């Protein structure tokens, strides 16, 4: 089992959600986050005052999937989140030792 974390632009969330649901991923966790990478933030003008926006709003999606779905899920997320412009985001993959469904006590793949 793997955990996939994707940091994407907020307006791409619906498209990514629909795309990974279509390949059989049944659940996800979504968190609103802020950060910066090569984008480095920007300056905005509001009512005549300049504001330095260092941290850019993003969305973090987390999904836990079986090993056999990893490549398909990665390709799907990458394709549906891409705009071709700086700041499209990153995808991180981590191995999971165990998953337990609290309600039933199911473990491993059955808990996904």
C-alpha positions as MATLAB code, in Angstrom:
seq = 'XXXXXXXXXXXXXXXXXXXXXXXXXXXXXXXXXXXXXXXXXXXXXXXXXXXXXXXXXXXXXXXXXXXXXXXXXXXXXXXXXXXXXXXXXXXXXXXXXXXXXXXXXXXXXXXX';
ca = [
       0.000    0.000    0.000;
       1.102    3.541   -0.689;
       0.075    7.006    0.419;
       0.052    9.588   -2.353;
       0.136   13.256   -1.366;
      -0.380   15.824   -4.106;
      -0.061   19.574   -3.651;
      -2.059   21.228   -6.436;
      -3.675   24.506   -7.446;
      -7.057   24.912   -5.722;
      -9.083   25.347   -8.918;
      -7.878   21.912  -10.147;
      -9.357   20.027   -7.164;
     -12.665   19.096   -8.806;
     -10.978   17.826  -11.946;
      -8.448   15.738   -9.980;
     -11.157   14.329   -7.694;
     -13.327   13.250  -10.602;
     -10.377   11.735  -12.464;
      -9.137    9.594   -9.573;
     -12.673    8.499   -8.700;
     -12.987    7.279  -12.300;
      -9.993    4.936  -11.880;
     -11.394    3.356   -8.714;
      -9.900    5.367   -5.851;
     -12.724    5.435   -3.308;
     -11.615    8.017   -0.758;
      -9.389   11.021   -0.263;
      -8.497   13.634    2.291;
      -8.269   17.264    1.183;
      -6.545   20.006    3.155;
      -6.176   23.685    2.331;
      -2.487   24.543    2.689;
      -0.129   27.438    1.960;
       3.452   27.305    0.827;
       5.963   28.279   -1.804;
       8.539   26.708   -4.036;
      10.038   28.175   -7.159;
       6.992   30.433   -7.427;
       8.310   32.458   -4.462;
       5.091   34.386   -3.876;
       4.182   37.789   -5.249;
       3.124   41.330   -4.309;
      -0.535   42.369   -4.482;
      -1.979   45.854   -4.389;
      -5.096   46.281   -2.211;
      -6.650   49.714   -1.586;
      -3.406   51.441   -2.410;
      -1.241   49.329   -0.096;
       1.190   46.644   -1.231;
       1.008   43.220    0.401;
       3.756   40.645    0.070;
       2.070   37.270   -0.456;
       4.883   34.883    0.471;
       2.768   31.768    0.932;
       0.631   30.732   -2.035;
      -2.710   28.986   -1.313;
      -2.727   25.358   -2.478;
      -4.709   22.177   -1.832;
      -3.172   18.957   -0.522;
      -4.849   15.708   -1.551;
      -4.010   12.478    0.259;
      -5.066    9.044   -0.963;
      -4.132    5.560    0.221;
      -4.117    2.956   -2.519;
      -3.031   -0.592   -3.289;
       0.362   -0.999   -4.949;
      -1.170   -2.118   -8.247;
      -2.992    1.228   -8.673;
      -0.012    3.496   -7.944;
       1.222    4.120  -11.498;
      -2.298    4.676  -12.831;
      -3.128    7.072   -9.974;
       0.106    9.035  -10.442;
      -0.479    9.448  -14.167;
      -4.098   10.461  -13.558;
      -3.243   13.068  -10.912;
      -0.395   14.472  -12.968;
      -2.517   14.778  -16.114;
      -5.575   16.308  -14.419;
      -3.620   18.765  -12.223;
      -1.287   20.077  -14.933;
      -1.755   23.580  -16.330;
       1.731   23.815  -17.808;
       2.554   26.880  -15.737;
       4.803   27.373  -12.741;
       3.188   26.357   -9.455;
       1.328   23.263  -10.697;
       2.508   21.425   -7.579;
       4.210   18.230   -6.486;
       3.316   14.582   -5.882;
       4.863   12.572   -3.038;
       4.637    8.784   -2.647;
       5.233    7.019    0.679;
       4.987    3.344    1.649;
       2.430    2.439    4.325;
       3.084   -0.235    6.887;
      -0.533   -0.797    7.933;
      -4.057    0.573    7.549;
      -6.823   -0.128   10.068;
     -10.504    0.743    9.664;
     -11.553    1.926   13.122;
     -15.235    0.988   12.830;
     -14.713   -2.669   11.891;
     -11.110   -3.420   12.792;
     -10.338   -4.476    9.215;
      -6.662   -4.284    8.312;
      -4.587   -3.919    5.168;
      -6.249   -3.802    1.754;
      -9.673   -4.565    3.242;
      -9.434   -1.306    5.248;
      -8.851    0.800    2.161;
];
